[in-house]
């Protein structure tokens, strides 16, 4: 009745029939080939993700950026990177201004800014001694800029990086 692959009577066939698997894979390949041109690559509104960071009000670990003795890296809405040193009377030292790259596009547009951040933080003696830094970033800046800056902070030798979440709660508390 069937082909006897094993050579003797009563032996089981030990090969897998891959024909059904190949058929399924070819059908999937055709589906993807037909569907891929229908995806609109230029419609950026569909690909954007709105992220609303939580506003922390009742957090036991919250710090007041005005009252801490730790260094704070501040990224403003116009992509200016400032270093706030509490021992220098809260004076902000501007590390760099990347506002000219805000309107550009491409994954490598901020790379030169990240290199400057890494270099300047790596040369800061207080930061290299403490190895601790807080990051306070404006909510309107590109997500990739914050992530890239965080990566370069780590490369600069900072082992403890704290993030100051939306500081709106501080503004609300002062007005009441």
N, C-alpha and C positions, 0 to 999 in steps of 0.2 A: 503494500500500500504506500508507504512513505519511503523516503530515502534513508538508508541505514548508514549514518555517518560514522558511527562508532566501530563498525566492522563486524560486529557480531549481533546475534539475536538477543533482544531483551535489554540492550544498553540504551541509556538515555542520550538524547542529543544535547551536547554541552555548549552549543553556540547560540548566541543571541541574534534574533532576527532584527536587524537595524532598519529594515525598509520602512516600517511605520514611523520611526523616529525621523528619518530623512524626509518623509512626506510632510510631517508636521512642521519641521524646520523650513522647508521650502515654502509652505503656505504662509508661515510667519514672515519670512523674508519678503515675499510678494506684498503682504499687507503693509509692512514698514516702507517698502519702496514706493508704494502708492500714496501712503499717508504723509511721508516726509515733505514732499513739495507743498502740501497744503498748510504746513505750519508757517505762520507769518513771523519772520525773523525780525522785522523792523518795528513791530508794535511793542514799544517799551512799556507802555502803560499796563499791558497785561502781565508783564514779567516783574513789575515792581512789587515789593512786599513792604507794607506799612508796618513799622515796628514802633510800638509805644512802650518805652521803658517804664517800669513801675516807679511810682512815687512812694518812697518809704517814709512813713511818718512815725510809726511806733516801733522802730528798730533799735534794739539795745546796743547794737554795734555802730550806730551812726556817729559820725564825727562832724564837727563844725569846721569847715575849711578855714575859717577865720581864727579859730582857736587852737589848731594843731601845731605841733612843733616839727612835724614831718614836711618834707618837700612835696610840692604838688605840681604836676605837669598839667597846665591848663591849655585846652584847645578851644579857641573862640569860634564863633559862627563863621567868620571870614578866614578861617584856617591859619590863624596866627598861633604859634606854639610858644607858650610862656612858661617859665619855671619860677614858681613862687617859693621863696625861702623864708620861713617864719623868723629865722634869726636875723634876717636883713630887714626887719620892720615890715614884713609883708610885701616888700617890693617885688614886682614881677620883672624878671629879666627875659626879654624877648630872645628866643633861640632862633626862630626863623619865621618867615612870612611866606606861606604857600597859597595865598589868595589868587595868584595868577593861574594856578593849576586847577582851581575849583570848577571852572567851566569846561575844561577839557574832557576827553574821554579816553578810554583804554586802560587796561589793567596796570600798566607801568607808569602812569602819569605822575604818581606821587613818589616814585622810587628815589629821586634825588632828595626830596624832603626827608624821607625815612633815613637816608644815609647821614644827613646833617644831624638829625635827632640822635642817632646812635653815636656819632662822633662826639657831639657836645656833652651828652650824658656820660659817655665813657671817660671823659676828661674832668668831670666834676668830682673833686676830692671828697666832699661831704657825702655825696651820693654813693661813691665807691666804698666809703667806710661803712655807711648805714645799710646799704643794699636794700633800701625800702623807699617806695614812692607811691603817692596817690595820683590817680588820673581823673581829671575833671574835664569832661568833653561836652560841648554844646550838643543839644539834641538835634540840631538842624544840619550837622555835618555828615558827609558820606560815611557809611558804615565801614567801607574798606579803608578809609583813612585811620579810623580808630584801631581797627584790627592790625593794620600795618605798623602803626605807631607802637602798639603793645608788643608786637614781635621784636621790634628794634629796641625797645626798652629792655626786654629780656636779654638780647644780644649784647647790650651795653653793660651787663653785669648785675642788673637789679634782680634779686631773687624773690622779694616780696612786693607784689603790685596790688594795691587796693584801688577799687573803682568807687568814685563818688557818684551815686545814682542821681537822678534828676534833682537838682538843687531847688526846684520850685517850692518845696515845702518850707525852705528857709525864708523865701520871699513872702509866702503866705503868712508865716508865723510872725514876721516883723510888722506886717500891716495891721494885724489884729490888735 
